[in-house]
Amino acid sequence: MPVLCLPRRIAHLDMDAFFASVELLSYPELRDLPVVVGGAKIAPPEKLPDSRYVFARLKDYSGRGVVTTSTYEARKLGVFSGMGLMRSAQLAPEAILLPARFDAYRNISRRFKHAVAQIASTIEDRGIDEIYIDLTELAEATLPLAQRLKASVHAATGLTCSIGIAPNKLLAKIGSDLQKPDGITVLLRENVAERIWPLHVKKINGVGAKTAAHLEKLGIHSIGELAGAPVEMLTQNFGPRIGAWLSCAANGIDDSPVVTWRAPKSLSREITFERDLHVRHDQAELSAQLAALCARLAEDLEKKGYAGHTIGVKLRFADFHLATREITWPQAMFAVGDLLRAVRQCLKHKLFVDADQQRIRLLGVRCGSLVTREQANETAPKPEPQQGKLPF
């Protein structure tokens, strides 16, 4: 007897302005106001004897922090994630400024994912505030099922989410963003030309700023224009693999599965300094910060049970130009001493050694090509302590 193959039905569930929405649970008086969540070092609101709060305003901020997230009201004023807080203050000086509380966000994240799992068990975790869900095997009609998922998330968290449901992950991801906040979008393949092709190419998950800029130079701005572009032209400009993928994505074609477990590709730690540190004059502080980052990275590897073959370092200088360097070793590393020695090997590169008159804004370390501890080759040679000139 032939096996009936059901058409795929994939949902992308995205929490609405997640971090900011969690904050509004604690401060409901801020609803419908422009609110910006910044770094954890920002002072919390001051509670008065009558239980009211005094909130900081963005215009009063001074420092190097960046926006973690913002409410939709703040986004209408031009304030978005990743923007410097000082720049944001120029756009929305009266916006409320709150510190990030990541423990609270992780708690709410666990709650909304657990609520979804009571309805549909095939879930791909894509981060703290978004998941893919395979609904193919569920008998319930699409729209009532989406409404039940949203109601379950709201009951568990008090928050709203937006859901896109489509034949594949690519279209579901685009769909969840079409009717934010608190929306439901159902897309079928026959809807691609009408609802997807008019959108900018950056709406395709995986098309970043550089790819979009390259496409625009080729005269391609919308997804529809990309869908109509000759595959040969795309492969000539982006290579065979990416060119073919761009053509498929623009035409709504995506066969990637919902992956219920995924090993991390890399782990990293970084810090943005309160003031720019001079490579020579602040050498001791930079060296201490580097050691501290490696220690935190080693803790992460220990907790997750991984070791890594590729060790890298990242510096962002005061003029915002970025320098990175990584080396792959035969031995997978996880101990803090090995990580630090490997990072210092990266720092011997001319790119860093010749920067002794520069000031550094950000310092980061990364461990990639991860394997489990059981897979780590303990007999391979380790990086040796570095001699000679190093920036710090």
MODA-V536679 format. One record per pair of residues at least 12 apart in sequence whose ideal C-beta (glycine too) atoms are under 10 Angstrom apart, sorted by the first residue. I is the first residue (numbers start at 1). J is the second residue. If there is no record, write none. Layout:
BEGIN
i=<I & I>
j=<J & J>
END
This chain:
BEGIN
i=<5 & 6 & 6 & 7 & 7 & 7 & 7 & 8 & 8 & 8 & 8 & 8 & 8 & 8 & 8 & 8 & 8 & 8 & 8 & 9 & 9 & 9 & 9 & 9 & 9 & 9 & 9 & 9 & 9 & 9 & 9 & 9 & 9 & 10 & 10 & 10 & 10 & 10 & 10 & 10 & 10 & 10 & 10 & 10 & 10 & 10 & 10 & 10 & 10 & 10 & 10 & 10 & 10 & 10 & 10 & 11 & 11 & 11 & 11 & 11 & 11 & 11 & 11 & 11 & 11 & 11 & 11 & 11 & 11 & 11 & 11 & 11 & 11 & 11 & 11 & 11 & 11 & 11 & 12 & 12 & 12 & 12 & 12 & 12 & 12 & 12 & 12 & 12 & 12 & 12 & 12 & 12 & 12 & 12 & 12 & 12 & 12 & 12 & 12 & 12 & 13 & 13 & 13 & 13 & 13 & 13 & 13 & 13 & 13 & 13 & 13 & 13 & 13 & 13 & 13 & 13 & 13 & 13 & 13 & 13 & 13 & 13 & 14 & 14 & 14 & 14 & 14 & 14 & 14 & 14 & 14 & 14 & 14 & 14 & 14 & 14 & 14 & 14 & 14 & 15 & 15 & 15 & 15 & 15 & 15 & 15 & 15 & 15 & 15 & 15 & 15 & 15 & 15 & 15 & 15 & 16 & 16 & 16 & 16 & 16 & 16 & 16 & 16 & 16 & 16 & 16 & 16 & 17 & 17 & 17 & 17 & 17 & 17 & 17 & 17 & 17 & 17 & 17 & 17 & 17 & 17 & 17 & 18 & 18 & 18 & 18 & 18 & 18 & 18 & 18 & 18 & 18 & 18 & 18 & 18 & 19 & 19 & 19 & 19 & 19 & 19 & 19 & 19 & 19 & 19 & 19 & 19 & 19 & 19 & 19 & 19 & 20 & 20 & 20 & 20 & 20 & 20 & 20 & 20 & 20 & 20 & 20 & 20 & 20 & 20 & 20 & 21 & 21 & 21 & 21 & 21 & 21 & 21 & 21 & 21 & 21 & 21 & 21 & 21 & 21 & 22 & 22 & 22 & 22 & 22 & 22 & 22 & 22 & 22 & 22 & 22 & 22 & 22 & 23 & 23 & 23 & 23 & 23 & 23 & 23 & 23 & 23 & 23 & 23 & 23 & 23 & 24 & 24 & 24 & 24 & 25 & 25 & 25 & 25 & 25 & 26 & 26 & 26 & 26 & 26 & 26 & 27 & 27 & 27 & 27 & 27 & 28 & 29 & 29 & 29 & 29 & 30 & 30 & 30 & 30 & 30 & 30 & 30 & 31 & 31 & 32 & 32 & 32 & 33 & 33 & 33 & 33 & 33 & 33 & 33 & 34 & 34 & 34 & 34 & 34 & 34 & 34 & 34 & 34 & 34 & 34 & 34 & 34 & 34 & 34 & 34 & 35 & 35 & 35 & 35 & 35 & 35 & 35 & 35 & 35 & 35 & 35 & 35 & 35 & 35 & 36 & 36 & 36 & 36 & 36 & 36 & 36 & 36 & 36 & 36 & 36 & 36 & 36 & 36 & 36 & 36 & 36 & 36 & 36 & 36 & 36 & 36 & 36 & 36 & 37 & 37 & 37 & 37 & 37 & 37 & 37 & 37 & 37 & 37 & 37 & 37 & 37 & 37 & 38 & 38 & 38 & 38 & 38 & 38 & 38 & 38 & 38 & 38 & 38 & 38 & 38 & 38 & 38 & 38 & 38 & 39 & 39 & 39 & 39 & 39 & 39 & 39 & 39 & 39 & 39 & 40 & 40 & 40 & 40 & 40 & 40 & 40 & 41 & 41 & 41 & 41 & 41 & 41 & 42 & 42 & 42 & 42 & 42 & 42 & 42 & 42 & 42 & 42 & 43 & 43 & 43 & 43 & 44 & 44 & 44 & 44 & 45 & 45 & 45 & 45 & 53 & 55 & 55 & 55 & 55 & 56 & 56 & 56 & 56 & 56 & 57 & 57 & 57 & 57 & 57 & 57 & 57 & 58 & 58 & 58 & 58 & 58 & 58 & 58 & 58 & 58 & 58 & 58 & 58 & 58 & 58 & 58 & 58 & 59 & 59 & 59 & 59 & 59 & 59 & 59 & 59 & 60 & 60 & 60 & 61 & 61 & 61 & 61 & 61 & 61 & 61 & 62 & 62 & 62 & 63 & 63 & 63 & 63 & 63 & 63 & 64 & 64 & 64 & 64 & 64 & 64 & 64 & 64 & 64 & 64 & 65 & 65 & 65 & 65 & 65 & 65 & 65 & 65 & 65 & 66 & 66 & 66 & 66 & 66 & 66 & 66 & 66 & 66 & 67 & 67 & 67 & 67 & 67 & 67 & 67 & 67 & 67 & 67 & 67 & 67 & 68 & 68 & 68 & 68 & 68 & 68 & 68 & 68 & 69 & 69 & 69 & 69 & 69 & 69 & 70 & 70 & 70 & 70 & 71 & 71 & 71 & 72 & 72 & 73 & 73 & 73 & 74 & 74 & 74 & 74 & 74 & 75 & 76 & 77 & 77 & 77 & 77 & 77 & 78 & 78 & 78 & 79 & 79 & 79 & 84 & 85 & 102 & 105 & 105 & 106 & 107 & 108 & 108 & 108 & 108 & 108 & 108 & 109 & 109 & 109 & 109 & 109 & 109 & 109 & 110 & 110 & 110 & 111 & 111 & 111 & 111 & 111 & 111 & 112 & 112 & 112 & 112 & 112 & 112 & 112 & 112 & 112 & 112 & 112 & 113 & 113 & 113 & 113 & 113 & 113 & 114 & 114 & 115 & 115 & 115 & 115 & 115 & 115 & 115 & 115 & 116 & 116 & 116 & 116 & 116 & 116 & 116 & 116 & 117 & 117 & 117 & 118 & 118 & 118 & 119 & 119 & 119 & 119 & 119 & 119 & 119 & 119 & 119 & 119 & 120 & 120 & 120 & 120 & 120 & 120 & 120 & 120 & 120 & 120 & 120 & 121 & 121 & 121 & 121 & 121 & 122 & 122 & 122 & 122 & 122 & 122 & 122 & 122 & 122 & 123 & 123 & 123 & 124 & 124 & 124 & 124 & 124 & 124 & 124 & 124 & 125 & 125 & 125 & 125 & 126 & 126 & 126 & 126 & 126 & 129 & 129 & 130 & 130 & 130 & 130 & 131 & 131 & 132 & 132 & 132 & 132 & 132 & 132 & 132 & 132 & 132 & 132 & 132 & 133 & 133 & 133 & 133 & 133 & 133 & 133 & 134 & 134 & 134 & 134 & 134 & 135 & 135 & 135 & 135 & 136 & 136 & 142 & 142 & 142 & 142 & 143 & 143 & 143 & 145 & 145 & 145 & 146 & 146 & 146 & 146 & 146 & 146 & 146 & 147 & 147 & 149 & 149 & 149 & 149 & 150 & 150 & 150 & 150 & 150 & 154 & 159 & 159 & 160 & 160 & 160 & 160 & 161 & 161 & 161 & 161 & 161 & 161 & 162 & 162 & 162 & 162 & 162 & 162 & 162 & 162 & 162 & 162 & 162 & 163 & 163 & 163 & 163 & 163 & 163 & 163 & 163 & 164 & 164 & 164 & 164 & 164 & 164 & 164 & 164 & 164 & 165 & 165 & 165 & 165 & 165 & 166 & 166 & 166 & 166 & 166 & 166 & 166 & 166 & 166 & 166 & 167 & 167 & 167 & 167 & 167 & 167 & 167 & 167 & 168 & 168 & 168 & 168 & 168 & 168 & 168 & 168 & 168 & 168 & 169 & 169 & 169 & 169 & 169 & 169 & 169 & 170 & 170 & 170 & 170 & 170 & 170 & 170 & 170 & 170 & 170 & 170 & 170 & 171 & 171 & 171 & 171 & 171 & 171 & 171 & 171 & 171 & 171 & 171 & 171 & 171 & 172 & 172 & 172 & 172 & 172 & 172 & 173 & 173 & 173 & 173 & 173 & 174 & 174 & 174 & 174 & 174 & 174 & 174 & 174 & 174 & 174 & 174 & 175 & 175 & 175 & 175 & 177 & 177 & 177 & 178 & 178 & 178 & 178 & 187 & 188 & 189 & 189 & 189 & 190 & 191 & 192 & 192 & 192 & 192 & 192 & 192 & 192 & 193 & 193 & 193 & 193 & 193 & 194 & 195 & 196 & 196 & 196 & 196 & 196 & 196 & 196 & 196 & 197 & 197 & 197 & 197 & 197 & 197 & 197 & 197 & 197 & 197 & 198 & 198 & 198 & 199 & 199 & 199 & 199 & 200 & 200 & 200 & 200 & 200 & 200 & 200 & 201 & 201 & 201 & 201 & 201 & 201 & 201 & 201 & 201 & 201 & 201 & 201 & 201 & 202 & 202 & 202 & 202 & 203 & 203 & 204 & 204 & 204 & 204 & 204 & 204 & 204 & 205 & 205 & 206 & 206 & 206 & 206 & 207 & 207 & 207 & 207 & 207 & 207 & 207 & 211 & 211 & 211 & 211 & 214 & 214 & 215 & 215 & 215 & 215 & 215 & 217 & 218 & 218 & 218 & 218 & 220 & 220 & 220 & 220 & 220 & 222 & 223 & 223 & 223 & 223 & 223 & 224 & 224 & 225 & 226 & 226 & 226 & 226 & 226 & 227 & 227 & 227 & 227 & 227 & 227 & 227 & 227 & 228 & 228 & 228 & 229 & 229 & 229 & 229 & 230 & 230 & 231 & 231 & 231 & 231 & 231 & 232 & 233 & 234 & 234 & 234 & 235 & 263 & 263 & 263 & 263 & 263 & 264 & 264 & 264 & 264 & 264 & 264 & 264 & 265 & 265 & 265 & 265 & 265 & 266 & 266 & 266 & 266 & 266 & 266 & 266 & 266 & 266 & 266 & 267 & 267 & 267 & 267 & 267 & 267 & 267 & 267 & 267 & 267 & 267 & 267 & 267 & 267 & 268 & 268 & 268 & 268 & 268 & 268 & 268 & 268 & 268 & 268 & 268 & 269 & 269 & 269 & 269 & 269 & 269 & 269 & 269 & 269 & 269 & 269 & 269 & 269 & 269 & 270 & 270 & 270 & 270 & 270 & 270 & 270 & 270 & 270 & 270 & 270 & 270 & 271 & 271 & 271 & 271 & 271 & 271 & 271 & 271 & 271 & 272 & 272 & 272 & 272 & 272 & 272 & 273 & 273 & 273 & 273 & 273 & 273 & 273 & 273 & 273 & 273 & 275 & 275 & 275 & 276 & 276 & 276 & 276 & 276 & 276 & 276 & 276 & 276 & 277 & 277 & 277 & 277 & 277 & 277 & 277 & 277 & 278 & 278 & 278 & 278 & 278 & 278 & 278 & 279 & 279 & 279 & 279 & 279 & 279 & 279 & 279 & 279 & 279 & 279 & 279 & 279 & 280 & 280 & 280 & 280 & 280 & 280 & 280 & 281 & 281 & 281 & 282 & 282 & 282 & 283 & 283 & 283 & 283 & 284 & 285 & 286 & 286 & 286 & 286 & 286 & 287 & 287 & 287 & 287 & 287 & 288 & 289 & 289 & 289 & 290 & 290 & 290 & 290 & 290 & 290 & 290 & 290 & 290 & 290 & 291 & 291 & 291 & 291 & 291 & 292 & 292 & 292 & 293 & 293 & 293 & 293 & 293 & 293 & 293 & 293 & 293 & 294 & 294 & 294 & 294 & 294 & 294 & 294 & 294 & 294 & 294 & 294 & 294 & 294 & 294 & 295 & 295 & 295 & 295 & 296 & 296 & 297 & 297 & 297 & 297 & 297 & 297 & 297 & 297 & 297 & 297 & 297 & 298 & 298 & 298 & 298 & 298 & 298 & 298 & 298 & 298 & 298 & 299 & 299 & 300 & 300 & 301 & 301 & 301 & 301 & 301 & 301 & 301 & 301 & 301 & 302 & 302 & 302 & 302 & 304 & 304 & 304 & 304 & 305 & 305 & 305 & 305 & 305 & 306 & 306 & 306 & 306 & 306 & 306 & 306 & 306 & 306 & 307 & 307 & 307 & 307 & 307 & 307 & 307 & 307 & 307 & 307 & 307 & 307 & 307 & 307 & 307 & 307 & 307 & 307 & 308 & 308 & 308 & 308 & 308 & 308 & 308 & 308 & 308 & 308 & 308 & 308 & 308 & 308 & 309 & 309 & 309 & 309 & 309 & 309 & 309 & 309 & 309 & 309 & 309 & 309 & 309 & 309 & 309 & 309 & 310 & 310 & 310 & 310 & 310 & 310 & 310 & 310 & 310 & 310 & 310 & 310 & 311 & 311 & 311 & 311 & 311 & 311 & 311 & 311 & 311 & 311 & 311 & 311 & 311 & 311 & 311 & 311 & 311 & 311 & 311 & 311 & 311 & 312 & 312 & 312 & 312 & 312 & 312 & 312 & 312 & 312 & 312 & 312 & 312 & 312 & 313 & 313 & 313 & 313 & 313 & 313 & 313 & 313 & 313 & 313 & 313 & 313 & 313 & 313 & 313 & 314 & 314 & 314 & 314 & 314 & 314 & 314 & 315 & 315 & 315 & 315 & 315 & 315 & 315 & 315 & 315 & 315 & 315 & 316 & 316 & 316 & 316 & 316 & 317 & 317 & 317 & 317 & 317 & 317 & 318 & 318 & 318 & 318 & 318 & 319 & 319 & 319 & 320 & 320 & 321 & 321 & 322 & 322 & 322 & 323 & 323 & 323 & 323 & 323 & 323 & 324 & 324 & 324 & 324 & 324 & 325 & 325 & 325 & 325 & 325 & 325 & 325 & 325 & 325 & 326 & 326 & 326 & 326 & 326 & 326 & 326 & 326 & 327 & 327 & 327 & 327 & 327 & 327 & 327 & 328 & 328 & 328 & 329 & 329 & 329 & 329 & 329 & 329 & 329 & 329 & 330 & 330 & 330 & 330 & 330 & 331 & 331 & 331 & 331 & 331 & 331 & 331 & 331 & 332 & 332 & 332 & 332 & 332 & 332 & 332 & 332 & 332 & 332 & 332 & 333 & 333 & 333 & 333 & 333 & 334 & 334 & 334 & 334 & 334 & 335 & 337 & 337 & 337 & 338 & 338 & 339 & 339 & 339 & 340 & 340 & 340 & 340 & 341 & 341 & 341 & 341 & 341 & 342 & 342 & 342 & 342 & 342 & 342 & 343 & 343 & 343 & 343 & 343 & 344 & 344 & 344 & 344 & 344 & 344 & 344 & 345 & 345 & 345 & 345 & 345 & 346 & 346 & 346 & 346 & 347 & 347 & 347 & 347 & 347 & 348 & 348 & 348 & 348 & 348 & 348 & 349 & 351 & 352 & 352 & 352 & 353 & 353 & 353 & 353 & 354 & 354 & 355 & 356 & 356 & 356 & 356 & 358 & 360 & 360 & 363>
j=<136 & 136 & 137 & 136 & 167 & 188 & 189 & 134 & 135 & 136 & 166 & 167 & 168 & 169 & 172 & 254 & 255 & 257 & 258 & 133 & 134 & 135 & 136 & 137 & 138 & 142 & 145 & 165 & 166 & 167 & 168 & 172 & 186 & 122 & 124 & 132 & 133 & 134 & 135 & 136 & 164 & 165 & 166 & 167 & 168 & 169 & 170 & 171 & 172 & 173 & 175 & 254 & 256 & 257 & 258 & 116 & 120 & 123 & 131 & 132 & 133 & 134 & 135 & 142 & 145 & 146 & 149 & 163 & 164 & 165 & 166 & 169 & 172 & 175 & 176 & 184 & 186 & 258 & 124 & 126 & 130 & 131 & 132 & 133 & 162 & 163 & 164 & 165 & 166 & 169 & 170 & 171 & 172 & 173 & 174 & 175 & 176 & 177 & 185 & 205 & 112 & 113 & 116 & 120 & 123 & 126 & 129 & 130 & 131 & 132 & 133 & 146 & 149 & 150 & 153 & 161 & 162 & 163 & 164 & 165 & 172 & 176 & 126 & 127 & 129 & 130 & 131 & 161 & 162 & 163 & 164 & 172 & 173 & 175 & 176 & 177 & 180 & 181 & 183 & 105 & 108 & 109 & 112 & 127 & 128 & 129 & 130 & 131 & 153 & 157 & 159 & 160 & 161 & 162 & 181 & 71 & 72 & 129 & 159 & 160 & 161 & 162 & 176 & 180 & 181 & 182 & 183 & 35 & 37 & 69 & 70 & 71 & 72 & 73 & 74 & 75 & 81 & 129 & 159 & 160 & 180 & 181 & 37 & 69 & 105 & 108 & 109 & 112 & 127 & 128 & 129 & 130 & 157 & 159 & 161 & 35 & 37 & 68 & 69 & 70 & 71 & 81 & 98 & 100 & 101 & 102 & 104 & 105 & 108 & 128 & 129 & 34 & 35 & 36 & 37 & 68 & 69 & 70 & 71 & 72 & 73 & 74 & 75 & 81 & 96 & 98 & 35 & 37 & 69 & 71 & 72 & 105 & 108 & 129 & 157 & 158 & 159 & 160 & 161 & 181 & 37 & 69 & 100 & 101 & 104 & 105 & 107 & 108 & 109 & 129 & 157 & 158 & 159 & 35 & 36 & 37 & 45 & 69 & 71 & 96 & 98 & 99 & 100 & 101 & 104 & 105 & 71 & 98 & 158 & 159 & 104 & 108 & 157 & 158 & 159 & 44 & 45 & 53 & 98 & 101 & 104 & 45 & 53 & 55 & 96 & 98 & 158 & 52 & 53 & 55 & 96 & 45 & 53 & 55 & 71 & 73 & 96 & 98 & 71 & 73 & 71 & 72 & 73 & 55 & 71 & 73 & 74 & 94 & 95 & 96 & 58 & 70 & 71 & 72 & 73 & 74 & 75 & 76 & 77 & 79 & 88 & 91 & 92 & 94 & 95 & 96 & 55 & 58 & 69 & 70 & 71 & 72 & 73 & 74 & 79 & 92 & 95 & 96 & 97 & 98 & 56 & 57 & 58 & 61 & 67 & 68 & 69 & 70 & 71 & 74 & 75 & 77 & 79 & 80 & 81 & 83 & 85 & 88 & 89 & 92 & 95 & 96 & 97 & 98 & 67 & 68 & 69 & 70 & 71 & 74 & 81 & 96 & 97 & 98 & 99 & 100 & 101 & 105 & 56 & 58 & 61 & 63 & 65 & 66 & 67 & 68 & 69 & 70 & 84 & 85 & 88 & 97 & 98 & 99 & 100 & 63 & 64 & 65 & 66 & 67 & 68 & 85 & 99 & 100 & 272 & 65 & 68 & 99 & 100 & 101 & 102 & 103 & 63 & 64 & 65 & 99 & 100 & 274 & 56 & 61 & 63 & 65 & 68 & 85 & 97 & 98 & 99 & 100 & 56 & 97 & 98 & 99 & 56 & 98 & 99 & 101 & 96 & 97 & 98 & 99 & 96 & 95 & 96 & 97 & 98 & 95 & 96 & 97 & 98 & 99 & 89 & 92 & 93 & 94 & 95 & 96 & 97 & 70 & 74 & 77 & 79 & 85 & 86 & 88 & 89 & 90 & 91 & 92 & 93 & 94 & 95 & 96 & 97 & 88 & 89 & 90 & 92 & 93 & 94 & 95 & 97 & 89 & 93 & 97 & 85 & 86 & 88 & 89 & 93 & 95 & 97 & 85 & 86 & 89 & 84 & 85 & 86 & 272 & 274 & 275 & 84 & 85 & 86 & 272 & 273 & 274 & 275 & 276 & 361 & 362 & 84 & 85 & 86 & 88 & 97 & 99 & 100 & 272 & 274 & 81 & 82 & 83 & 84 & 85 & 86 & 87 & 88 & 272 & 79 & 80 & 81 & 82 & 83 & 84 & 85 & 87 & 88 & 95 & 97 & 100 & 81 & 82 & 85 & 98 & 99 & 100 & 102 & 105 & 81 & 82 & 98 & 100 & 105 & 129 & 83 & 88 & 92 & 95 & 95 & 96 & 181 & 180 & 181 & 92 & 95 & 96 & 88 & 91 & 92 & 95 & 96 & 92 & 92 & 91 & 92 & 93 & 94 & 95 & 90 & 91 & 92 & 91 & 92 & 95 & 272 & 97 & 128 & 128 & 129 & 128 & 157 & 128 & 129 & 156 & 157 & 158 & 159 & 125 & 127 & 128 & 129 & 130 & 131 & 157 & 128 & 156 & 157 & 153 & 155 & 156 & 157 & 158 & 159 & 128 & 129 & 131 & 149 & 152 & 153 & 154 & 156 & 157 & 159 & 161 & 125 & 128 & 129 & 131 & 153 & 156 & 152 & 156 & 149 & 151 & 152 & 153 & 154 & 155 & 156 & 157 & 131 & 133 & 149 & 150 & 152 & 153 & 156 & 161 & 131 & 133 & 152 & 149 & 152 & 156 & 133 & 135 & 138 & 140 & 145 & 148 & 149 & 151 & 152 & 153 & 133 & 134 & 135 & 136 & 137 & 138 & 140 & 145 & 148 & 149 & 258 & 133 & 134 & 137 & 138 & 260 & 134 & 135 & 136 & 137 & 138 & 257 & 258 & 259 & 260 & 258 & 259 & 260 & 169 & 256 & 257 & 258 & 259 & 260 & 261 & 262 & 259 & 260 & 261 & 262 & 169 & 173 & 205 & 259 & 262 & 159 & 161 & 161 & 162 & 173 & 176 & 161 & 258 & 164 & 168 & 169 & 172 & 173 & 176 & 256 & 257 & 258 & 259 & 260 & 145 & 146 & 149 & 163 & 165 & 172 & 258 & 169 & 257 & 258 & 259 & 260 & 149 & 165 & 172 & 258 & 167 & 258 & 165 & 184 & 186 & 188 & 165 & 184 & 186 & 163 & 165 & 184 & 163 & 164 & 165 & 183 & 184 & 185 & 186 & 163 & 184 & 161 & 163 & 165 & 184 & 162 & 163 & 182 & 183 & 184 & 182 & 181 & 182 & 180 & 181 & 182 & 183 & 176 & 180 & 181 & 182 & 183 & 184 & 175 & 176 & 177 & 178 & 179 & 180 & 181 & 182 & 183 & 184 & 185 & 175 & 176 & 179 & 182 & 183 & 184 & 185 & 186 & 176 & 177 & 178 & 179 & 183 & 184 & 185 & 186 & 187 & 184 & 185 & 186 & 187 & 188 & 185 & 186 & 187 & 188 & 189 & 191 & 192 & 196 & 252 & 254 & 187 & 188 & 189 & 192 & 252 & 253 & 254 & 255 & 187 & 189 & 249 & 252 & 253 & 254 & 255 & 256 & 257 & 258 & 205 & 254 & 255 & 256 & 257 & 258 & 259 & 196 & 204 & 205 & 206 & 248 & 249 & 250 & 252 & 253 & 254 & 255 & 256 & 185 & 187 & 188 & 189 & 191 & 192 & 195 & 196 & 204 & 249 & 252 & 253 & 254 & 185 & 186 & 187 & 205 & 254 & 258 & 203 & 204 & 205 & 206 & 254 & 187 & 192 & 195 & 196 & 199 & 203 & 204 & 205 & 223 & 249 & 252 & 187 & 191 & 195 & 196 & 199 & 203 & 205 & 195 & 196 & 199 & 203 & 252 & 252 & 251 & 252 & 253 & 252 & 252 & 223 & 224 & 227 & 250 & 251 & 252 & 253 & 223 & 224 & 227 & 251 & 252 & 224 & 252 & 222 & 223 & 224 & 227 & 249 & 250 & 251 & 252 & 222 & 223 & 224 & 225 & 226 & 227 & 228 & 250 & 251 & 252 & 222 & 223 & 224 & 221 & 222 & 223 & 224 & 212 & 215 & 216 & 221 & 222 & 223 & 226 & 215 & 216 & 220 & 221 & 222 & 223 & 224 & 225 & 226 & 227 & 246 & 249 & 250 & 215 & 216 & 221 & 223 & 222 & 223 & 223 & 226 & 245 & 246 & 249 & 250 & 254 & 249 & 254 & 242 & 245 & 246 & 249 & 223 & 226 & 242 & 245 & 246 & 249 & 250 & 237 & 238 & 242 & 246 & 237 & 238 & 229 & 234 & 237 & 238 & 246 & 237 & 233 & 234 & 237 & 238 & 233 & 234 & 237 & 246 & 250 & 250 & 246 & 249 & 250 & 251 & 252 & 250 & 251 & 250 & 246 & 247 & 249 & 250 & 251 & 246 & 247 & 248 & 249 & 250 & 251 & 252 & 253 & 247 & 250 & 251 & 243 & 246 & 247 & 250 & 243 & 247 & 243 & 244 & 246 & 247 & 248 & 247 & 247 & 246 & 247 & 250 & 247 & 304 & 306 & 370 & 371 & 372 & 300 & 304 & 306 & 308 & 367 & 368 & 370 & 308 & 310 & 368 & 369 & 370 & 306 & 308 & 310 & 312 & 326 & 366 & 367 & 368 & 369 & 370 & 296 & 297 & 298 & 300 & 301 & 303 & 304 & 306 & 308 & 365 & 366 & 367 & 368 & 370 & 293 & 296 & 297 & 300 & 312 & 314 & 364 & 365 & 366 & 367 & 368 & 292 & 293 & 294 & 295 & 296 & 297 & 298 & 299 & 300 & 363 & 364 & 365 & 366 & 367 & 293 & 296 & 297 & 313 & 314 & 315 & 316 & 362 & 363 & 364 & 365 & 366 & 289 & 290 & 292 & 293 & 296 & 362 & 363 & 364 & 365 & 316 & 360 & 361 & 362 & 363 & 364 & 285 & 286 & 289 & 316 & 318 & 359 & 360 & 361 & 362 & 363 & 318 & 359 & 361 & 316 & 317 & 318 & 319 & 358 & 359 & 360 & 361 & 362 & 289 & 318 & 358 & 359 & 360 & 361 & 363 & 392 & 318 & 356 & 357 & 358 & 359 & 360 & 392 & 315 & 317 & 352 & 353 & 354 & 355 & 356 & 357 & 358 & 359 & 360 & 391 & 392 & 355 & 356 & 357 & 358 & 359 & 391 & 392 & 356 & 357 & 359 & 359 & 360 & 392 & 356 & 390 & 391 & 392 & 392 & 392 & 315 & 360 & 363 & 391 & 392 & 340 & 344 & 390 & 391 & 392 & 392 & 360 & 363 & 392 & 313 & 340 & 343 & 344 & 347 & 363 & 364 & 365 & 391 & 392 & 336 & 337 & 339 & 340 & 343 & 336 & 363 & 365 & 313 & 336 & 339 & 340 & 343 & 363 & 364 & 365 & 366 & 311 & 313 & 335 & 336 & 337 & 338 & 339 & 340 & 341 & 342 & 343 & 344 & 365 & 367 & 336 & 337 & 339 & 340 & 336 & 365 & 311 & 333 & 334 & 336 & 339 & 340 & 343 & 364 & 365 & 366 & 367 & 333 & 334 & 335 & 336 & 337 & 338 & 339 & 340 & 365 & 367 & 334 & 336 & 334 & 367 & 332 & 333 & 334 & 335 & 336 & 339 & 367 & 370 & 373 & 334 & 335 & 336 & 373 & 334 & 370 & 372 & 373 & 334 & 370 & 372 & 373 & 374 & 332 & 334 & 367 & 370 & 371 & 372 & 373 & 375 & 376 & 331 & 332 & 333 & 334 & 335 & 338 & 339 & 367 & 369 & 370 & 371 & 372 & 373 & 374 & 375 & 376 & 377 & 378 & 328 & 329 & 332 & 333 & 334 & 339 & 342 & 366 & 367 & 368 & 369 & 370 & 371 & 376 & 327 & 328 & 329 & 330 & 331 & 332 & 333 & 342 & 367 & 368 & 369 & 370 & 371 & 376 & 377 & 380 & 326 & 327 & 328 & 329 & 332 & 333 & 342 & 366 & 367 & 368 & 369 & 370 & 325 & 326 & 327 & 328 & 329 & 333 & 338 & 339 & 340 & 341 & 342 & 343 & 344 & 345 & 346 & 365 & 366 & 367 & 368 & 369 & 383 & 324 & 325 & 326 & 327 & 328 & 342 & 343 & 346 & 364 & 365 & 366 & 367 & 368 & 325 & 326 & 327 & 342 & 343 & 344 & 345 & 346 & 347 & 349 & 352 & 363 & 364 & 365 & 366 & 326 & 346 & 362 & 363 & 364 & 365 & 366 & 347 & 351 & 352 & 355 & 358 & 360 & 361 & 362 & 363 & 364 & 391 & 360 & 361 & 362 & 363 & 364 & 355 & 358 & 359 & 360 & 361 & 362 & 358 & 359 & 360 & 361 & 362 & 358 & 359 & 361 & 361 & 362 & 358 & 361 & 361 & 362 & 364 & 349 & 351 & 352 & 355 & 358 & 360 & 346 & 349 & 351 & 364 & 366 & 343 & 345 & 346 & 347 & 348 & 349 & 350 & 351 & 352 & 342 & 343 & 346 & 365 & 366 & 367 & 368 & 369 & 342 & 343 & 345 & 346 & 348 & 349 & 383 & 342 & 368 & 369 & 342 & 345 & 369 & 377 & 380 & 381 & 382 & 383 & 377 & 379 & 380 & 381 & 382 & 376 & 377 & 378 & 379 & 380 & 381 & 382 & 383 & 367 & 369 & 370 & 371 & 372 & 373 & 375 & 376 & 377 & 378 & 380 & 367 & 376 & 380 & 382 & 383 & 367 & 370 & 371 & 373 & 376 & 382 & 382 & 383 & 385 & 382 & 383 & 365 & 367 & 383 & 365 & 383 & 385 & 386 & 382 & 383 & 384 & 385 & 386 & 365 & 367 & 382 & 383 & 384 & 386 & 365 & 366 & 367 & 383 & 386 & 383 & 384 & 385 & 386 & 390 & 391 & 392 & 383 & 384 & 385 & 386 & 390 & 365 & 366 & 383 & 386 & 386 & 389 & 390 & 391 & 392 & 386 & 387 & 388 & 389 & 390 & 391 & 391 & 391 & 390 & 391 & 392 & 388 & 389 & 390 & 391 & 389 & 391 & 391 & 389 & 390 & 391 & 392 & 391 & 391 & 392 & 392>
END
